[in-house]
Structure formats: C-alpha cells, structure tokens
Amino acid sequence: MDLFLKIAAAGVLIMMLFFLWPTLKNWQENGPKAEKGDWQAALVPLAAVVGFVILLIMLVR
C-alpha cells in the first residue's frame, strides 16, 4: 500500500506540472520586470523577520 501511495503522489505531481506549465510560461513572458530598488524593498522585511526570530530565540534562552 505504501508503494501505491508514493506512485500516486508522483503521478499527481506530474499532472500538476503538466497543467501549470502554460501558466508559468505566460507569467514569465508577460510578468512584471524587476526594477532598481526591488531587492532592497524585499530584503528589509526579510531582515526584520530574521532579527525578530533571533530576538525570540535569545529571550527563550
């Protein structure tokens, strides 16, 4: 039974990739292009989350 579930899960993942492939291609061709300052705008919230997690870890110790 375990082997059947692994094969079924692999089949479902392959079907998902097959059906989502056209959408992915459309997003890559027609999606917004990165502009100057986009990475900085993404890194500030990520750095805040990392800092908050480090603060929580230090408070627990």
N, CA, C, O and CB atoms as a CASP TS submission, in Angstrom:
PFRMAT TS
TARGET T0000
AUTHOR 0000-0000-0000
METHOD Language model
MODEL 1
PARENT N/A
ATOM      1  N   MET     1       0.820  -1.194   0.000  1.00  0.00           N
ATOM      2  CA  MET     1       0.000   0.000   0.000  1.00  0.00           C
ATOM      3  C   MET     1       0.868   1.263   0.000  1.00  0.00           C
ATOM      4  O   MET     1       0.513   2.269  -0.615  1.00  0.00           O
ATOM      5  CB  MET     1      -0.935  -0.005   1.208  1.00  0.00           C
ATOM      6  N   ASP     2       1.989   1.199   0.685  1.00  0.00           N
ATOM      7  CA  ASP     2       2.873   2.353   0.770  1.00  0.00           C
ATOM      8  C   ASP     2       3.443   2.701  -0.605  1.00  0.00           C
ATOM      9  O   ASP     2       3.533   3.877  -0.960  1.00  0.00           O
ATOM     10  CB  ASP     2       4.008   2.082   1.766  1.00  0.00           C
ATOM     11  N   LEU     3       3.826   1.691  -1.374  1.00  0.00           N
ATOM     12  CA  LEU     3       4.358   1.921  -2.719  1.00  0.00           C
ATOM     13  C   LEU     3       3.292   2.542  -3.617  1.00  0.00           C
ATOM     14  O   LEU     3       3.593   3.426  -4.419  1.00  0.00           O
ATOM     15  CB  LEU     3       4.870   0.603  -3.333  1.00  0.00           C
ATOM     16  N   PHE     4       2.062   2.090  -3.488  1.00  0.00           N
ATOM     17  CA  PHE     4       0.970   2.652  -4.292  1.00  0.00           C
ATOM     18  C   PHE     4       0.780   4.138  -3.994  1.00  0.00           C
ATOM     19  O   PHE     4       0.557   4.926  -4.913  1.00  0.00           O
ATOM     20  CB  PHE     4      -0.341   1.889  -4.027  1.00  0.00           C
ATOM     21  N   LEU     5       0.866   4.531  -2.722  1.00  0.00           N
ATOM     22  CA  LEU     5       0.695   5.942  -2.368  1.00  0.00           C
ATOM     23  C   LEU     5       1.826   6.792  -2.930  1.00  0.00           C
ATOM     24  O   LEU     5       1.591   7.919  -3.366  1.00  0.00           O
ATOM     25  CB  LEU     5       0.624   6.106  -0.848  1.00  0.00           C
ATOM     26  N   LYS     6       3.042   6.274  -2.928  1.00  0.00           N
ATOM     27  CA  LYS     6       4.171   7.021  -3.496  1.00  0.00           C
ATOM     28  C   LYS     6       4.002   7.198  -4.999  1.00  0.00           C
ATOM     29  O   LYS     6       4.265   8.274  -5.534  1.00  0.00           O
ATOM     30  CB  LYS     6       5.499   6.307  -3.196  1.00  0.00           C
ATOM     31  N   ILE     7       3.569   6.156  -5.670  1.00  0.00           N
ATOM     32  CA  ILE     7       3.356   6.240  -7.117  1.00  0.00           C
ATOM     33  C   ILE     7       2.210   7.203  -7.427  1.00  0.00           C
ATOM     34  O   ILE     7       2.300   7.991  -8.369  1.00  0.00           O
ATOM     35  CB  ILE     7       3.059   4.840  -7.707  1.00  0.00           C
ATOM     36  N   ALA     8       1.142   7.143  -6.647  1.00  0.00           N
ATOM     37  CA  ALA     8       0.002   8.044  -6.857  1.00  0.00           C
ATOM     38  C   ALA     8       0.414   9.497  -6.620  1.00  0.00           C
ATOM     39  O   ALA     8       0.013  10.380  -7.379  1.00  0.00           O
ATOM     40  CB  ALA     8      -1.170   7.663  -5.923  1.00  0.00           C
ATOM     41  N   ALA     9       1.209   9.757  -5.578  1.00  0.00           N
ATOM     42  CA  ALA     9       1.662  11.119  -5.295  1.00  0.00           C
ATOM     43  C   ALA     9       2.551  11.626  -6.429  1.00  0.00           C
ATOM     44  O   ALA     9       2.437  12.783  -6.835  1.00  0.00           O
ATOM     45  CB  ALA     9       2.423  11.172  -3.949  1.00  0.00           C
ATOM     46  N   ALA    10       3.425  10.776  -6.938  1.00  0.00           N
ATOM     47  CA  ALA    10       4.274  11.182  -8.056  1.00  0.00           C
ATOM     48  C   ALA    10       3.425  11.486  -9.285  1.00  0.00           C
ATOM     49  O   ALA    10       3.702  12.446 -10.005  1.00  0.00           O
ATOM     50  CB  ALA    10       5.308  10.088  -8.377  1.00  0.00           C
ATOM     51  N   GLY    11       2.401  10.684  -9.532  1.00  0.00           N
ATOM     52  CA  GLY    11       1.510  10.937 -10.663  1.00  0.00           C
ATOM     53  C   GLY    11       0.783  12.263 -10.532  1.00  0.00           C
ATOM     54  O   GLY    11       0.651  13.003 -11.507  1.00  0.00           O
ATOM     55  N   VAL    12       0.315  12.562  -9.339  1.00  0.00           N
ATOM     56  CA  VAL    12      -0.392  13.833  -9.108  1.00  0.00           C
ATOM     57  C   VAL    12       0.557  15.006  -9.323  1.00  0.00           C
ATOM     58  O   VAL    12       0.167  16.007  -9.923  1.00  0.00           O
ATOM     59  CB  VAL    12      -0.989  13.881  -7.675  1.00  0.00           C
ATOM     60  N   LEU    13       1.791  14.903  -8.845  1.00  0.00           N
ATOM     61  CA  LEU    13       2.751  15.986  -9.036  1.00  0.00           C
ATOM     62  C   LEU    13       3.076  16.194 -10.509  1.00  0.00           C
ATOM     63  O   LEU    13       3.187  17.333 -10.964  1.00  0.00           O
ATOM     64  CB  LEU    13       4.027  15.702  -8.258  1.00  0.00           C
ATOM     65  N   ILE    14       3.229  15.119 -11.250  1.00  0.00           N
ATOM     66  CA  ILE    14       3.496  15.240 -12.680  1.00  0.00           C
ATOM     67  C   ILE    14       2.310  15.882 -13.387  1.00  0.00           C
ATOM     68  O   ILE    14       2.502  16.725 -14.263  1.00  0.00           O
ATOM     69  CB  ILE    14       3.803  13.862 -13.294  1.00  0.00           C
ATOM     70  N   MET    15       1.086  15.500 -13.022  1.00  0.00           N
ATOM     71  CA  MET    15      -0.095  16.110 -13.639  1.00  0.00           C
ATOM     72  C   MET    15      -0.184  17.600 -13.303  1.00  0.00           C
ATOM     73  O   MET    15      -0.557  18.405 -14.156  1.00  0.00           O
ATOM     74  CB  MET    15      -1.373  15.388 -13.177  1.00  0.00           C
ATOM     75  N   MET    16       0.155  17.968 -12.067  1.00  0.00           N
ATOM     76  CA  MET    16       0.143  19.382 -11.696  1.00  0.00           C
ATOM     77  C   MET    16       1.126  20.168 -12.548  1.00  0.00           C
ATOM     78  O   MET    16       0.793  21.239 -13.056  1.00  0.00           O
ATOM     79  CB  MET    16       0.476  19.553 -10.209  1.00  0.00           C
ATOM     80  N   LEU    17       2.345  19.638 -12.708  1.00  0.00           N
ATOM     81  CA  LEU    17       3.336  20.321 -13.535  1.00  0.00           C
ATOM     82  C   LEU    17       2.857  20.430 -14.982  1.00  0.00           C
ATOM     83  O   LEU    17       3.051  21.462 -15.626  1.00  0.00           O
ATOM     84  CB  LEU    17       4.681  19.582 -13.477  1.00  0.00           C
ATOM     85  N   PHE    18       2.241  19.388 -15.485  1.00  0.00           N
ATOM     86  CA  PHE    18       1.755  19.395 -16.861  1.00  0.00           C
ATOM     87  C   PHE    18       0.693  20.481 -17.067  1.00  0.00           C
ATOM     88  O   PHE    18       0.713  21.181 -18.080  1.00  0.00           O
ATOM     89  CB  PHE    18       1.184  18.020 -17.228  1.00  0.00           C
ATOM     90  N   PHE    19      -0.227  20.623 -16.120  1.00  0.00           N
ATOM     91  CA  PHE    19      -1.308  21.595 -16.274  1.00  0.00           C
ATOM     92  C   PHE    19      -0.876  23.020 -15.936  1.00  0.00           C
ATOM     93  O   PHE    19      -1.464  23.970 -16.452  1.00  0.00           O
ATOM     94  CB  PHE    19      -2.474  21.202 -15.403  1.00  0.00           C
ATOM     95  N   LEU    20       0.127  23.191 -15.090  1.00  0.00           N
ATOM     96  CA  LEU    20       0.559  24.529 -14.710  1.00  0.00           C
ATOM     97  C   LEU    20       1.642  25.096 -15.627  1.00  0.00           C
ATOM     98  O   LEU    20       1.941  26.288 -15.557  1.00  0.00           O
ATOM     99  CB  LEU    20       1.059  24.513 -13.296  1.00  0.00           C
ATOM    100  N   TRP    21       2.230  24.271 -16.478  1.00  0.00           N
ATOM    101  CA  TRP    21       3.319  24.728 -17.342  1.00  0.00           C
ATOM    102  C   TRP    21       2.917  25.901 -18.242  1.00  0.00           C
ATOM    103  O   TRP    21       3.685  26.859 -18.323  1.00  0.00           O
ATOM    104  CB  TRP    21       3.804  23.579 -18.198  1.00  0.00           C
ATOM    105  N   PRO    22       1.758  25.890 -18.925  1.00  0.00           N
ATOM    106  CA  PRO    22       1.393  27.048 -19.761  1.00  0.00           C
ATOM    107  C   PRO    22       1.236  28.338 -18.947  1.00  0.00           C
ATOM    108  O   PRO    22       1.595  29.418 -19.417  1.00  0.00           O
ATOM    109  CB  PRO    22       0.092  26.758 -20.508  1.00  0.00           C
ATOM    110  N   THR    23       0.712  28.225 -17.759  1.00  0.00           N
ATOM    111  CA  THR    23       0.560  29.409 -16.913  1.00  0.00           C
ATOM    112  C   THR    23       1.919  29.967 -16.513  1.00  0.00           C
ATOM    113  O   THR    23       2.119  31.182 -16.510  1.00  0.00           O
ATOM    114  CB  THR    23      -0.262  29.074 -15.661  1.00  0.00           C
ATOM    115  N   LEU    24       2.848  29.087 -16.177  1.00  0.00           N
ATOM    116  CA  LEU    24       4.192  29.526 -15.813  1.00  0.00           C
ATOM    117  C   LEU    24       4.864  30.244 -16.980  1.00  0.00           C
ATOM    118  O   LEU    24       5.487  31.288 -16.785  1.00  0.00           O
ATOM    119  CB  LEU    24       5.043  28.330 -15.367  1.00  0.00           C
ATOM    120  N   LYS    25       4.747  29.702 -18.178  1.00  0.00           N
ATOM    121  CA  LYS    25       5.339  30.349 -19.350  1.00  0.00           C
ATOM    122  C   LYS    25       4.721  31.723 -19.584  1.00  0.00           C
ATOM    123  O   LYS    25       5.429  32.670 -19.925  1.00  0.00           O
ATOM    124  CB  LYS    25       5.160  29.471 -20.596  1.00  0.00           C
ATOM    125  N   ASN    26       3.406  31.838 -19.404  1.00  0.00           N
ATOM    126  CA  ASN    26       2.733  33.118 -19.580  1.00  0.00           C
ATOM    127  C   ASN    26       3.212  34.135 -18.551  1.00  0.00           C
ATOM    128  O   ASN    26       3.444  35.297 -18.888  1.00  0.00           O
ATOM    129  CB  ASN    26       1.219  32.941 -19.480  1.00  0.00           C
ATOM    130  N   TRP    27       3.361  33.711 -17.313  1.00  0.00           N
ATOM    131  CA  TRP    27       3.843  34.614 -16.270  1.00  0.00           C
ATOM    132  C   TRP    27       5.256  35.089 -16.562  1.00  0.00           C
ATOM    133  O   TRP    27       5.572  36.259 -16.349  1.00  0.00           O
ATOM    134  CB  TRP    27       3.795  33.929 -14.910  1.00  0.00           C
ATOM    135  N   GLN    28       6.113  34.191 -17.050  1.00  0.00           N
ATOM    136  CA  GLN    28       7.489  34.586 -17.332  1.00  0.00           C
ATOM    137  C   GLN    28       7.560  35.568 -18.497  1.00  0.00           C
ATOM    138  O   GLN    28       8.380  36.486 -18.483  1.00  0.00           O
ATOM    139  CB  GLN    28       8.340  33.357 -17.635  1.00  0.00           C
ATOM    140  N   GLU    29       6.722  35.386 -19.489  1.00  0.00           N
ATOM    141  CA  GLU    29       6.772  36.263 -20.656  1.00  0.00           C
ATOM    142  C   GLU    29       6.083  37.605 -20.404  1.00  0.00           C
ATOM    143  O   GLU    29       6.566  38.638 -20.869  1.00  0.00           O
ATOM    144  CB  GLU    29       6.132  35.575 -21.847  1.00  0.00           C
ATOM    145  N   ASN    30       4.975  37.610 -19.684  1.00  0.00           N
ATOM    146  CA  ASN    30       4.167  38.820 -19.531  1.00  0.00           C
ATOM    147  C   ASN    30       4.184  39.399 -18.127  1.00  0.00           C
ATOM    148  O   ASN    30       3.457  40.353 -17.850  1.00  0.00           O
ATOM    149  CB  ASN    30       2.760  38.532 -19.919  1.00  0.00           C
ATOM    150  N   GLY    31       4.987  38.852 -17.245  1.00  0.00           N
ATOM    151  CA  GLY    31       5.013  39.329 -15.863  1.00  0.00           C
ATOM    152  C   GLY    31       5.793  40.628 -15.722  1.00  0.00           C
ATOM    153  O   GLY    31       6.469  41.055 -16.658  1.00  0.00           O
ATOM    154  N   PRO    32       5.702  41.250 -14.567  1.00  0.00           N
ATOM    155  CA  PRO    32       6.439  42.493 -14.354  1.00  0.00           C
ATOM    156  C   PRO    32       7.945  42.226 -14.293  1.00  0.00           C
ATOM    157  O   PRO    32       8.385  41.199 -13.776  1.00  0.00           O
ATOM    158  CB  PRO    32       5.966  43.181 -13.060  1.00  0.00           C
ATOM    159  N   LYS    33       8.712  43.151 -14.820  1.00  0.00           N
ATOM    160  CA  LYS    33      10.162  43.037 -14.803  1.00  0.00           C
ATOM    161  C   LYS    33      10.707  43.720 -13.555  1.00  0.00           C
ATOM    162  O   LYS    33      10.136  44.694 -13.064  1.00  0.00           O
ATOM    163  CB  LYS    33      10.782  43.651 -16.081  1.00  0.00           C
ATOM    164  N   ALA    34      11.808  43.200 -13.056  1.00  0.00           N
ATOM    165  CA  ALA    34      12.428  43.780 -11.858  1.00  0.00           C
ATOM    166  C   ALA    34      13.024  45.143 -12.196  1.00  0.00           C
ATOM    167  O   ALA    34      13.600  45.346 -13.265  1.00  0.00           O
ATOM    168  CB  ALA    34      13.524  42.834 -11.285  1.00  0.00           C
ATOM    169  N   GLU    35      12.869  46.057 -11.265  1.00  0.00           N
ATOM    170  CA  GLU    35      13.406  47.401 -11.443  1.00  0.00           C
ATOM    171  C   GLU    35      14.397  47.690 -10.338  1.00  0.00           C
ATOM    172  O   GLU    35      14.521  46.922  -9.383  1.00  0.00           O
ATOM    173  CB  GLU    35      12.280  48.457 -11.456  1.00  0.00           C
ATOM    174  N   LYS    36      15.098  48.798 -10.470  1.00  0.00           N
ATOM    175  CA  LYS    36      16.088  49.173  -9.466  1.00  0.00           C
ATOM    176  C   LYS    36      15.389  49.436  -8.132  1.00  0.00           C
ATOM    177  O   LYS    36      14.395  50.160  -8.082  1.00  0.00           O
ATOM    178  CB  LYS    36      16.890  50.423  -9.921  1.00  0.00           C
ATOM    179  N   GLY    37      15.900  48.857  -7.071  1.00  0.00           N
ATOM    180  CA  GLY    37      15.336  49.050  -5.747  1.00  0.00           C
ATOM    181  C   GLY    37      14.394  47.941  -5.301  1.00  0.00           C
ATOM    182  O   GLY    37      13.963  47.921  -4.148  1.00  0.00           O
ATOM    183  N   ASP    38      14.074  47.027  -6.192  1.00  0.00           N
ATOM    184  CA  ASP    38      13.158  45.942  -5.814  1.00  0.00           C
ATOM    185  C   ASP    38      13.791  45.011  -4.785  1.00  0.00           C
ATOM    186  O   ASP    38      13.120  44.578  -3.848  1.00  0.00           O
ATOM    187  CB  ASP    38      12.741  45.141  -7.053  1.00  0.00           C
ATOM    188  N   TRP    39      15.086  44.695  -4.951  1.00  0.00           N
ATOM    189  CA  TRP    39      15.731  43.791  -4.000  1.00  0.00           C
ATOM    190  C   TRP    39      15.829  44.422  -2.615  1.00  0.00           C
ATOM    191  O   TRP    39      15.644  43.735  -1.610  1.00  0.00           O
ATOM    192  CB  TRP    39      17.124  43.403  -4.497  1.00  0.00           C
ATOM    193  N   GLN    40      16.117  45.715  -2.550  1.00  0.00           N
ATOM    194  CA  GLN    40      16.186  46.371  -1.250  1.00  0.00           C
ATOM    195  C   GLN    40      14.830  46.369  -0.569  1.00  0.00           C
ATOM    196  O   GLN    40      14.743  46.217   0.649  1.00  0.00           O
ATOM    197  CB  GLN    40      16.697  47.800  -1.398  1.00  0.00           C
ATOM    198  N   ALA    41      13.778  46.535  -1.345  1.00  0.00           N
ATOM    199  CA  ALA    41      12.431  46.534  -0.779  1.00  0.00           C
ATOM    200  C   ALA    41      12.067  45.151  -0.253  1.00  0.00           C
ATOM    201  O   ALA    41      11.279  45.042   0.687  1.00  0.00           O
ATOM    202  CB  ALA    41      11.406  46.989  -1.829  1.00  0.00           C
ATOM    203  N   ALA    42      12.619  44.100  -0.833  1.00  0.00           N
ATOM    204  CA  ALA    42      12.334  42.742  -0.362  1.00  0.00           C
ATOM    205  C   ALA    42      13.223  42.365   0.817  1.00  0.00           C
ATOM    206  O   ALA    42      12.797  41.617   1.697  1.00  0.00           O
ATOM    207  CB  ALA    42      12.522  41.734  -1.499  1.00  0.00           C
ATOM    208  N   LEU    43      14.448  42.871   0.846  1.00  0.00           N
ATOM    209  CA  LEU    43      15.389  42.482   1.895  1.00  0.00           C
ATOM    210  C   LEU    43      15.081  43.119   3.251  1.00  0.00           C
ATOM    211  O   LEU    43      15.372  42.527   4.291  1.00  0.00           O
ATOM    212  CB  LEU    43      16.788  42.848   1.478  1.00  0.00           C
ATOM    213  N   VAL    44      14.506  44.301   3.249  1.00  0.00           N
ATOM    214  CA  VAL    44      14.210  44.970   4.527  1.00  0.00           C
ATOM    215  C   VAL    44      13.207  44.162   5.367  1.00  0.00           C
ATOM    216  O   VAL    44      13.492  43.917   6.540  1.00  0.00           O
ATOM    217  CB  VAL    44      13.654  46.389   4.268  1.00  0.00           C
ATOM    218  N   PRO    45      12.061  43.738   4.841  1.00  0.00           N
ATOM    219  CA  PRO    45      11.155  42.923   5.661  1.00  0.00           C
ATOM    220  C   PRO    45      11.760  41.570   6.033  1.00  0.00           C
ATOM    221  O   PRO    45      11.542  41.084   7.143  1.00  0.00           O
ATOM    222  CB  PRO    45       9.842  42.706   4.924  1.00  0.00           C
ATOM    223  N   LEU    46      12.518  40.957   5.119  1.00  0.00           N
ATOM    224  CA  LEU    46      13.164  39.687   5.457  1.00  0.00           C
ATOM    225  C   LEU    46      14.157  39.849   6.596  1.00  0.00           C
ATOM    226  O   LEU    46      14.218  39.007   7.492  1.00  0.00           O
ATOM    227  CB  LEU    46      13.869  39.111   4.237  1.00  0.00           C
ATOM    228  N   ALA    47      14.931  40.919   6.568  1.00  0.00           N
ATOM    229  CA  ALA    47      15.880  41.183   7.649  1.00  0.00           C
ATOM    230  C   ALA    47      15.146  41.435   8.964  1.00  0.00           C
ATOM    231  O   ALA    47      15.614  41.025  10.026  1.00  0.00           O
ATOM    232  CB  ALA    47      16.774  42.387   7.300  1.00  0.00           C
ATOM    233  N   ALA    48      14.000  42.108   8.895  1.00  0.00           N
ATOM    234  CA  ALA    48      13.217  42.350  10.106  1.00  0.00           C
ATOM    235  C   ALA    48      12.700  41.040  10.700  1.00  0.00           C
ATOM    236  O   ALA    48      12.717  40.865  11.918  1.00  0.00           O
ATOM    237  CB  ALA    48      12.044  43.289   9.803  1.00  0.00           C
ATOM    238  N   VAL    49      12.250  40.136   9.867  1.00  0.00           N
ATOM    239  CA  VAL    49      11.755  38.842  10.346  1.00  0.00           C
ATOM    240  C   VAL    49      12.891  38.035  10.957  1.00  0.00           C
ATOM    241  O   VAL    49      12.728  37.439  12.022  1.00  0.00           O
ATOM    242  CB  VAL    49      11.095  38.051   9.199  1.00  0.00           C
ATOM    243  N   VAL    50      14.040  38.012  10.290  1.00  0.00           N
ATOM    244  CA  VAL    50      15.199  37.280  10.827  1.00  0.00           C
ATOM    245  C   VAL    50      15.620  37.869  12.166  1.00  0.00           C
ATOM    246  O   VAL    50      15.912  37.130  13.107  1.00  0.00           O
ATOM    247  CB  VAL    50      16.385  37.319   9.831  1.00  0.00           C
ATOM    248  N   GLY    51      15.653  39.181  12.256  1.00  0.00           N
ATOM    249  CA  GLY    51      16.003  39.826  13.522  1.00  0.00           C
ATOM    250  C   GLY    51      15.007  39.506  14.628  1.00  0.00           C
ATOM    251  O   GLY    51      15.398  39.297  15.776  1.00  0.00           O
ATOM    252  N   PHE    52      13.727  39.467  14.288  1.00  0.00           N
ATOM    253  CA  PHE    52      12.698  39.144  15.274  1.00  0.00           C
ATOM    254  C   PHE    52      12.844  37.709  15.760  1.00  0.00           C
ATOM    255  O   PHE    52      12.703  37.444  16.953  1.00  0.00           O
ATOM    256  CB  PHE    52      11.301  39.362  14.685  1.00  0.00           C
ATOM    257  N   VAL    53      13.124  36.783  14.854  1.00  0.00           N
ATOM    258  CA  VAL    53      13.309  35.385  15.245  1.00  0.00           C
ATOM    259  C   VAL    53      14.535  35.236  16.138  1.00  0.00           C
ATOM    260  O   VAL    53      14.501  34.495  17.120  1.00  0.00           O
ATOM    261  CB  VAL    53      13.444  34.488  14.002  1.00  0.00           C
ATOM    262  N   ILE    54      15.610  35.931  15.804  1.00  0.00           N
ATOM    263  CA  ILE    54      16.810  35.875  16.655  1.00  0.00           C
ATOM    264  C   ILE    54      16.506  36.445  18.031  1.00  0.00           C
ATOM    265  O   ILE    54      16.960  35.906  19.040  1.00  0.00           O
ATOM    266  CB  ILE    54      17.983  36.648  16.005  1.00  0.00           C
ATOM    267  N   LEU    55      15.740  37.533  18.081  1.00  0.00           N
ATOM    268  CA  LEU    55      15.344  38.103  19.376  1.00  0.00           C
ATOM    269  C   LEU    55      14.538  37.113  20.196  1.00  0.00           C
ATOM    270  O   LEU    55      14.771  36.974  21.397  1.00  0.00           O
ATOM    271  CB  LEU    55      14.536  39.382  19.171  1.00  0.00           C
ATOM    272  N   LEU    56      13.589  36.421  19.567  1.00  0.00           N
ATOM    273  CA  LEU    56      12.790  35.425  20.284  1.00  0.00           C
ATOM    274  C   LEU    56      13.649  34.286  20.809  1.00  0.00           C
ATOM    275  O   LEU    56      13.458  33.821  21.932  1.00  0.00           O
ATOM    276  CB  LEU    56      11.701  34.873  19.379  1.00  0.00           C
ATOM    277  N   ILE    57      14.599  33.838  19.988  1.00  0.00           N
ATOM    278  CA  ILE    57      15.494  32.764  20.428  1.00  0.00           C
ATOM    279  C   ILE    57      16.312  33.212  21.633  1.00  0.00           C
ATOM    280  O   ILE    57      16.502  32.449  22.580  1.00  0.00           O
ATOM    281  CB  ILE    57      16.429  32.330  19.280  1.00  0.00           C
ATOM    282  N   MET    58      16.795  34.450  21.595  1.00  0.00           N
ATOM    283  CA  MET    58      17.603  34.940  22.716  1.00  0.00           C
ATOM    284  C   MET    58      16.760  35.101  23.986  1.00  0.00           C
ATOM    285  O   MET    58      17.265  34.894  25.089  1.00  0.00           O
ATOM    286  CB  MET    58      18.260  36.278  22.350  1.00  0.00           C
ATOM    287  N   LEU    59      15.487  35.468  23.842  1.00  0.00           N
ATOM    288  CA  LEU    59      14.624  35.616  25.017  1.00  0.00           C
ATOM    289  C   LEU    59      14.302  34.267  25.658  1.00  0.00           C
ATOM    290  O   LEU    59      14.093  34.195  26.869  1.00  0.00           O
ATOM    291  CB  LEU    59      13.329  36.327  24.633  1.00  0.00           C
ATOM    292  N   VAL    60      14.260  33.216  24.874  1.00  0.00           N
ATOM    293  CA  VAL    60      13.926  31.900  25.404  1.00  0.00           C
ATOM    294  C   VAL    60      15.112  31.301  26.160  1.00  0.00           C
ATOM    295  O   VAL    60      14.918  30.576  27.136  1.00  0.00           O
ATOM    296  CB  VAL    60      13.489  30.963  24.270  1.00  0.00           C
ATOM    297  N   ARG    61      16.296  31.586  25.734  1.00  0.00           N
ATOM    298  CA  ARG    61      17.485  31.011  26.375  1.00  0.00           C
ATOM    299  C   ARG    61      17.647  31.473  27.775  1.00  0.00           C
ATOM    300  O   ARG    61      18.599  31.079  28.450  1.00  0.00           O
ATOM    301  CB  ARG    61      18.716  31.343  25.607  1.00  0.00           C
TER
END
